[in-house]
């Protein structure tokens, strides 16, 4: 084992240690008045009750899938025997990351509200450091899982040659990504349905019909709404980015083992070690940058955004600089690999920053697009909807161009800009390794990037706590500023997650081909395009299975993949609509039947609304999640390897653009409402405000359910295809 490898488990322990420190610091903060404590307890109990119920469903699904994989492995011999165990650990660590992050958030929101009674900076510090618990837990558990599996498989896997052993180890490790992806999908879809059913129900009856303020304690759906922020935007996002983080590192390791297979084990080991070390150093830089986030009392949105951006940008710049040193240490300076690949990593980092800035521009009410959207409220909700849809469509251009540039530059840097021979077998493998390591670069500072995202729902809940506890208006003003910042950082985080998903999915696409080689290699005298399977190149695989745009099975797969993005969105949007309808009926019933609610003399039945959201989410999440798992399997059985590659390409292209559109439209509608609430165009309870509330309500499932879930869909389809490669290679109809 290369001594540098031990920096990886050390970094994971460092991340988990600082997560524990920040958690302990947060718990030392005062939770406030008895009323504040009671409200926080309601939210905490509701969130934990939901998560326990969700995990019961997920455990059943995981057991069924693990048994299925075991049958394929031990009964038919078409599956790697380690897959069932790797699948379960991936799901366990993903669920654990979400649980820890959500538990922290439910304890932090009341403390953030109480800290805001002292100062804006105190509130920001508590919320952001609590969000950092999620970020550091995700990277810590991710690196720990990767390090443990790498050590374990090195001990137990034996093969004829060390070079082949490294290929088998890295492709086997890829399969625990399916467990993480499956858990993430249930967390995102279930949490998204829960939170938006409550949010939409609270907005329609509370704000629009009854003119109640946001988070008014008289609104029966208020507690459910606050619970939803935690189960959707904390637990769901944590599980989502856990699998992106692990998927990018694992796919790069697998591609490195394959790309340098002909060179020998020494170079393979270096290529495998590089992404793990980049991620490990990124942990250290994230921790350092977290301590730089602070602000002054009376700061506005622009100053708060600057404070938050300083931390994330500092981590990105330091990570880019450190990469050159890391890769020089790993590869040595005797050839150009170290700086070529360093430039590939920087390409990914820059793309991440560009996507974040573009998302911020289109969704923050500090900039013209969202301000213009708020201005459209003067002519009613219809124009708010039309302008929001248009804004979301326009906002896709910059992120797509940024990802395209990152892919091309990462590829070209990795092959030394060998334009004349850029598609040779060797250059193709090296170039795809460059694209994969660019995804690692984008996610290397996830510790602080995810902290800025998890901060959002904590600040949102703090505002709800301040409103329901009837704190001084000054406190609510501070929490409103923190909440508005949270809306922007959440939108930025979603853009970042989508961008990283695109690069990770592209790397997984190449890893699928490597897994096909391994699967075919299990059969005696297996040849691919006339070459022994272990020595076959990616071009040999593409030629063997006629993967070209003129192959109808490829085209069929492309259309199915593109359709999957829209089908998935349609299912999740309708699920939110049905669940929200039940919530609306319940809130109206309580207003009618429970005397004195609207006058503040009666107490709403908060528990009933929490139960409605919980049951609806558990019921509605199953169909979209199962379809996302089943379709890649059926496509492989019917259309074969060429059809699966088409499916993954179509799903990636359509899903990436659609996810950006939905996330940015929803974020812009939300902040347009905030802009009006700050006193523009008539302020709260004006006609313009009602129009923007309608826009925000429509945008809720866009930005918090369907859009974010697409990130996981495109990666889960890749992971399912990789895990089922043995079955697809052995049996398919076409």
N, C-alpha and C positions, 0 to 999 in steps of 0.2 A: 504494500500500500504506500503510495507517494505521501511523504510527510506533510505536504501542503494540504492534503485532503482533510486533515484533522482541524483545519480552520473552519470547515463547514459545520460539524457538530458544535464547535466552540461558539460560532456565530449564532446558531440556533438557541443555545443556552443563554447567550447574552441578550438576545431579543426577548426570550421568555422571562429573564430576570428583570429587565426594565419594564416589561408589561406588568409584572407583579409589583414592582416599586410604584408605578403610576397608579395601579389599582389601590394599593395601600394608602397612597397620598389622597386619593379621591375619597376613600372611606373615612378618612380623618376629618373631612370637611363636615360642617354642621348641615343637617338636612332641613333646618328651618323650623317654622312654627308647627304645632300639632296638626293643623289643617294640611300644610304642605307635606308632612310625613304621611298622612292618611291617603292623600291623592297619589303620592309616589307608590305607596303600598298597593293600592288598587291596580295601578298600571303594571307593577312588578308581578303581582299574582296572576293577572290576566295573560301577560306575556309568557310566563313560565307554564301556565296551564295549557296554552296553545302549543308551545314547543313540545311538551310531554306528549300531547295527543298526536302531533305531527310525527314525532320520532317513533311512536307505536306503528303507524302506517308504514313509515320508511323501513323499519326493521323487517316487517313482513315481506316487503318487496325485495329487500336485500337478501333475505334468506332464500327466497324463490330463485333469484338470479344466481346466487352462489351455488345452489344445488344444480342448476342448469349448466353452469360452467364446469362444475365437477364431473357431471355426466359426460360432457364433451371431452374433458381432459382424460378421465380415468376409464370411461366406458368406450369411447370411440377413438381416442388418441389424436384428435384434431385440435387440441387445445393445450397450451402450456400448463403443466400441472400446478404451477405457482399462482395462476390467475385467480382462482377463488379466494385465496388468502390475501393477495395484493388488492383485489377488489374491495374486500371488507375493510382493510386498514385505510384505504383511501377515503371510503365513506365515513369511517369513524373519525379520522382526524379532521375532515371537512366539517362534520357536524359538531365536533368539539370546539373548533375555532368559532363557529357561529354562536354556540351556546355561551362561551366565555365573553364574547363581544357583547351579546345581548344582555347578559347578566350585569355586566359593567354599565351599560347604557341605562338600564332601569334604575340602578343605584345613583347614577351621575346626574340625571335630569333635575331632580329636586335640589340637589346640592349646587347645581349650576344656577338655578333660579335664586337660591339663597345667596350665593356668591355675587350675583348681579345686584343684590341689595347694597353691597359694599362699593362695587365699581364695575365698569364694563370690562376692564382688563381681567379682573378676578373671575368673572363669568366665562370669558374667553378661555382663560387658562384651564379652568376645571373641565370645561366641555372638550377642549382640544386634547388635553392630556388623557382624558377618558377615551376619546376616539383613538388615541395612539395605542391604547391597550389592545384594541381590535387589530390595528395594523401590525403591531409587533407580535401578537399572538399568531396571526396568519403566517407571517414569514418565519417565525420561530418553529411552529409545528410543521410547516412545509419542509423546511430544511432538515428538521429532525427526522421526518418520515423518509425523506430521500437518503439521508446518511445511513439510517438504520438498514434500509433495504439494500443499499450498495454493499455494506459490510456483510450482511447476511448472505446475499447471493454470491459474493466472492468466495465465501466459505463453502457453500453447498453445491454450486454449479460446477460441473466438470465437463471439459470438452477436449477434443483432439488437439486443439491449438489455443493459445492464449488470445490470439486475434479473434477467433470465432467465439470464445467464451465471453469477451467483452461485448460483442454484438448481441449475444443471447441475454446477457445481464441487463443491458440498457433497454432492449425491446421488451423484456419481461417487466421491468420497472414501469414502463409506459402504461401497463394495464391497470395499475392502481389509480391512474388518472380517471378511469371510467367510474370507479367508486366515488371519487370526489365529484365528478361531473353529475352523476345521478343524484347524489345528495344535494348538490347545489341547485339542480333543477327543481326538486321538490321544495327546497327552501325558498327559492325565488318565486316560483309560481304560487305556492300555497301562501307565502307571506305577502306577495303582491295582491292576491285576491282578497286576503283578509283586510289589509290596510286600506285598500281602495273601496271595498264595500262599506267600511265604517266611515271613511272620509267623504265619499259621495253622499251617503245617507245623511251625515251630519250637515253637509253644506246645503243640500237641496231643501231639507225641512227646516234646519236651524237658521241658516243665513238668508236664503232666498225667500222662503215662505214666512218665517217668523221674525226676520230682522235681528237675530241674535248675533252677538259678536263671535269671533273665532274663539273656540275653546271655552265657551260659556258653560258654567256648571249646570245650567238649566237644560242643556241639550243632552238627552239620554245617550247619544252616540259618542260623546266626547271622550270618555275613558277608552272605549273600543278604538277610537281614532288614534289616541296616544299609544295604546298597545300596538296597533298596527305599524306605527312608525318604527318600532323596535323589531318586530318579527319580520318585516319586509325589508327595511332599509339598513338594518344592522346585521341580523342573522343571515338574511338572504344575500346581501352584498359580500359579507365575509366569506361565506361558502363559495360564492361566485368567483371572487378573486383568489381564493385559496387554490381552486382548480386551475385557474389561468396561470398563476405563479408556478405551481408544480408542473403543469403541462408544458410551459415554455422551457423550463429547465430539463425535463425528462426528454422531450422531443429533440432538443439540441444535443443532449448526451447520446441519444440513439443515432442521430445523423452523423455525429462526430465519429462514433465507432465504425459506422459504415463508410463515411467519406475517406477515412484514412486507413481502411482495411488493408489495401495493397501496400501501404507504406510500412506497416508493422505495428506491433502492440505498444511500443514506446510513444509513437505519435498519437495512436488511438487514445491512450491513457491521458495524454495532455489535452486532447480535444474533449474528452469526457469531463476532465477536471475543470476546464476553463469556465463553463457556465455556472458550476457550483461555487467557484471562488468569486466570480463577479457578483453573484447573489449574496454571498457571505459578507463581502466588503460593503455592499449596498445596505446591509443591516446596520453596520457601524455608522455609516454616513447618515442614515435615516434617524438614528438615535441622536446624533449630534445636532441635526437640523431641527428636530422637534423642540429643542431648548431655545431656538431663536424666534419662535412664534410668540409675539406679544404685541400689545397695542396701547394707545393712550386713551384716557377718559375723554368721552365726547367724540370719538372717532366715527366717521361716517363709513358708508359702504366702500368707497374708494380706498380709504386708509386700511380698513380691515382686509380687503382683498389683497392689498399690497403686503400686509403683514403675513398673510397666509401664503401668498405666492413666493415671498422671499424664502420661506423655509423649504418649499418644494423645489424651487429653482436652484437653491443652493445645493440641495442634495443631488439634483440632476447634474449640475456642473462638476461637483466634486467626484461623482460617480464616473462621469466621462473621462476626467483626468486620471482617476485611479485605474481605469480599465487598461490604459497604455502600460502602466507599471505591472499590473497583474499578468497581462498576456505576455509581456516581455519576460517576466519571471517564469511563466509556465512553458512557453514555446522556445525561449532563448532568442537572442538577437542575431543568430547566424544566418537566418533567412528572413523573408518579409512577412511570414504568417502573422507575427505578433501585431504589427501595425496595420496590416490589411484588415484583420478581424476586429481590431480596436476601432477602426473607422466604421465598420459595420455596426458595432455596438452603439457608437455615437449617433449613427443614422436613426436607430430605434429610439434613443433618448430624445433626439431633436423632434422626431415625429410625435412622441408623447407630449412634449411641451407645446408643440403647435396645435395639436388636437385640443389640449386643455385650454389654451388661449382662445381658440376659435369658439369653443363651447361657451366659455366665459363671455365672449363678445356677444354671442347670439342669445344668451339666456339671462345675463345680469341686467337689472334695471339701471345700472350706471351707464349703459351704452344705448345708442339710438334704436337698434332693432326692437328691443323690448319696450322702450319708451313710445315708439311709433305704434306698437301693438296696443299699448294702453290708450293711446290717443284714439284708436279705432273704436273704443268703447263708447264714444260720443254718439255713434250711430247704431248702437245696439249690439246684442250678443252675436248676431249672425256675422257681422263684419269682424268681430274679434275671432271667431272660429275660422273664417276664411283667411284672414291675415296670419293667424297662427299656423295654419297648415302650410301656407306659402312660405313663411319664415323657416319652418322646419325643413322644407324641401330645399330651399336655398342654402341652408346651413350644412348640407351634406357635402358640398363641393370641396371646401378646404380640408376636412378630415380625409376624404377619399384621395385627394391629390397628395396629402402628406403621407398616407400609407403607401400609395403608388411610388412616390419618390423614395421612401424608406426601403421598399422591396427592391427596387432597381439598384439603388446605391449600395445597399447591403450586399446584394448579389455581386455587383461589379467590383466592389472593394475586395470581397473574398477571393475573387479569381484574378486579382491584380489588373483589372480592366483589359483582360485578354479578349477584345471584341471579336477578332477574327475566328476564334475557336471557343466562343463562349458557351456553346451547347455540346461540347464534347462530354464524354462520360465522366471524366475526372472533374472538369470544371463545373458540371451540373451538380455533382455531389458537394463540392466545396462551396459553390454559390448558395445552395440551399442551406448548408450549414451556416453561412453568413446571415441569411434571412432569419434563421432560427435564433441565432445568438443576438440578433437585433431585438427580437421579442424579449429575450432575457434582459437586455439593456433597458428596454422600456419599463420593465417590471422590477428592475433591481432596487429602485427606491420605493417599493410598494409600502414599506413600513410607515413612511410619512404621507404618501399619497392616499392610502386608505384611511389614515388618521383624519385627513381633511374631509373625507366622505362620511365616515362614521360620526364625525362631529355634528353633521347636519341634523339628524333625528334627535340627538341629545339636546341641541339648542331648541329645536321645535317643541320637544316635550317640556323643556324648561319654561318656554313661553306659555304653554298650556297650564303648567303648574302655577305660574304667577297669576294668570287670569282667574283660574278656579279658586285660588287662595285669596283673591281680592287684595293683592299687594299694591303698594303705591304705584300710580301711573308711571312714575319715573322708572321703576323696575321693569314694567311691561314694555316701555320704550326701549330699554336696553336689550331685553330679550327679543324684541321685534327686530332690532338691528342684527343681533346674532343669528336669528332665524332666517332673515333675508340673506345673510352671508351663507348660511347653511344650504339654502335653496340653490345658490350658485355653485358652492363647492360640491353639492350632491350631483348637480347637472354635469359639472366638470369631471367628477369621478365616474359618472356613467359614460361620458365620452371617452375617457381614458380606458375604462374597462372594455368598451367596444373596440377601440383601436388595438389594444393588446390582444383581444380575442381574434382579430383578423390575422395578425402576424402569427399567433400561436396556432390557429387553425391551418394556416398555410404550411407551417412546420409539421403539423400532425398529418397533413396530406402526404408529405414526403415520407413520414414515418410509417404510414400505412403501406407504402410500397415496400419498405424494408421488412415489415411484418409479413407481407405476402411471400417474400423471399425465404424467410425463416419457416413459414408454414409449408411451402413447397419442398424445402430442404429436408423436412421430416420424412419424406417418402424416399424409398430406395432409388438410387441412380437418377435423382431428379435433375432435369435440365430446364433452363429458361433461355429461350432463343438460342439453343444449342450450346449454352454455357452452363457449367456446374452452378447450382443455385447460390452457393456461398460466394462465388466469384462474379455473379451477374451484376451488371450495373442497373441503374434506374432506367436507362434507355433500353436495355434488354427486356426489362419487365414490360415497358410500354409497347415495345414491338411484339412481344409474345402474345399480349392480350389485345393488340390492335387498338390502343387508346389514342384515338384521333378524333377530330371534329367531324369527320365523315362517317364515323361509326354510329349507326342509329342507337345502339345501346348507351353510348356516351351521351348523345343528345337527349335521349329519354331520361337518363339520370339527371342531367342539368335541369330539365323542366320540373322533375319531381322535387329536386332540391330547392329550386326557386319557389315552387308552390308550397313547400313545407314552411317556409318563413311566413307566408301570408295565412296559411291554414292555422299555424300555431298562434299567430296574433289574433286571428278571428276567434279561436276557441277561448283564449284567455280574456279577450275583451268582452265576449258574451258572458263568460263566467262572472266577471266583475259586474256586468249589467244585471244579471239575475240575483247575485248576492246583494247588490246595492238596493235592488227593488224590495227585497225582504226587509232590509234595514229601514228604508223609507216608510214602509207600512208600519213597522214596529214603533218608530219614533212618532209618527202621526197618532198611532193608537195611544201611546203614553200621554201625549199632549191632551188628547181628548178624554181619557179615562182617569188619569191620575190628577186629582184636583190640586191646584196651586203650584204647578211646576213653573209656569211662565211668570208667576208673580214672586217666585223664590220661596214660597211657603211650603211647597211639596218637594219630595226627594225623588228624582228619576230612578228607574230600575236599570242602573248601569250594567249589572251582571247579565241581564237578558240580552242586551245588545252585544256584549262580548261573546255570549254563547252562539248567537246567530252568525257572527263573523267566523267563529271557530268552526262550526259545523259546515258552513258554506265553503270555506277554504279547503277543508279536508275532503269534501265531496267533489268539488270542482277541479282540484289539482290533478286528479288521477288520470283522466282521459288525455289531456295534453302531454303529460309526462310519459305515459305508456306509449303513445303514438311516436314520441321522439326516440324511444328505444326500439320499437318494433319496425319502423319504416326502414332504417338502414339494414336490418337483418333480412327483411323480405326483399329489398332491392338487391342485396348480394345473392340471395337464393335464386331469384328470377333472372336478373340482368348480369350477374357475375361481377368480376373485378372492374371491368370497364364501366359498367353501370354505376357501381359504387363511387368510383372516382368522379364521374359526372355529377352524381348526387351531392358529393361534398363540395365540388366547385360551384354548382348552382346555389346550394344553401349558403355558402360563404359570401358569394357576390350579392345575392338579394338580401340576405339577413343582415349583413354589415350596413348597407345603405339604409335599409328600413329601420334598423335599430337607432341609427343616428337621427334620422328624421323624427321618430317618435319621441326619443329622449329630449331633443332640443325643442320641439313644439311644446311638449308638456312643461318643460322648465321655463320657457318664455311665458306661457299662459300664467303659470304660478307667480312669477315675478312681476308680470304686468298688473296682477291683482295687488301685490305688495306696493307697487309704485302708486297706484290709486289710493290705497289705504294710508299712504304717507301724506295725503292732502292734495294730490293732483287731480284735476278733472272732477272736482266735487267731493273727493274724499270718501270716507266710510259711509255706507247706507245711502249713497247717491245712486242714480240710475246707471252711471258709468261703473260704479262699484259692483252693482248687481250683474252687469254685462260681463265684467272680468271674472266674477265668481263662476258664472256659467262656463267661461273659457277654462278656468282652472279645474272645474269639475270634469269637463271633457278630457282635459289633459292628464288627469290623475292616473288612469290606467295606461295612458300612453307612456308616461315617464317612469312609473313605478311598478308596472306589471308586465305588459307586453314587450316594451322596448328592452328593458334589462334582461328579460328571459331569453331574448334572441341570442345574446352573447353565449349563453350556456347551450342553447340548441345547436349552434354551429360547431361548438367544440364537442358536445356530447355525441353528435352523429359521427364525428371523426373517431372518438374514443370507442364507441360501439363497433364501428367498422374495423378498427385495429384489433379489438378483442375477438371479434368474430372472423378474423382473416382466415383462420384455419378452416372453418366451416365453408366459407366462400370459395377458397382455393380447392377444396375437396369436392364440393357439390354446388352446381348452379345449372339452371335450365338453358341459358343462352351463352 
